[in-house]
């Protein structure tokens, strides 16, 4: 009977300490400022896995490269996703780890400060970080 009681108490303790597996994604900072020279920027991401990365801009025209002769537009933008850096250390069913996103920022010769936004999704969780670049 004593053994049964010990097993029951251990089972209740395990249930009480269970970590809930809730999708999450967050950044250590809400925004980053980069120099006008551009270059590589690695942003740490705490998440249950990076599923999608979306880049948007303050000005809609920043998302396009315009041919000066024809006016034709091709997808472009001054922020490019180079890669998602994975470092998986999991002890849960739904993993929680620190990874990162590596971005390439073009130099800013426009004469105006520009702003872009990087959104990372993990399952249905989303987080957005702002990238500001001076001129």
C-alpha positions, 0 to 999 in steps of 0.5 A: 500500500505504501508503494502505491501511495508513493507512485500516486504522489509522484504521478501527481507531482509530474502532472503539476510540473508539466510544461505546456506546449504553447507555440511562441516566438519572440525577439530580445529587442523590438528594433535594431538600427544598422549603419548606412553601409549595410552588411550582415545582421544576425537577430536572435529568435526564441521560438518553438521553431521558425516556420516563416520569415516575412519582410515588409517595408515602411514604404511600399516602393522599398519592396521593388527594384525599378528599372529606370529606363522602363519603369518595370518592377522586380521583387527586391528590397534592401533587406534580404533573408540569407538563412535561418540559423538552427540550434535545437536543444529540446526536452519538450514535445513542442521544442523551445530553442534559440535560433536566429535569422541572418539578414543582408542589409544593402547600403543606403544611398537614398538620402533618407532614413528607411525602415523595414519589418521582419516578421517571424512565425512559429506555428500560429505565433508571430513576432515582428522586429523593426530594422532602421537604417540611417543614410 
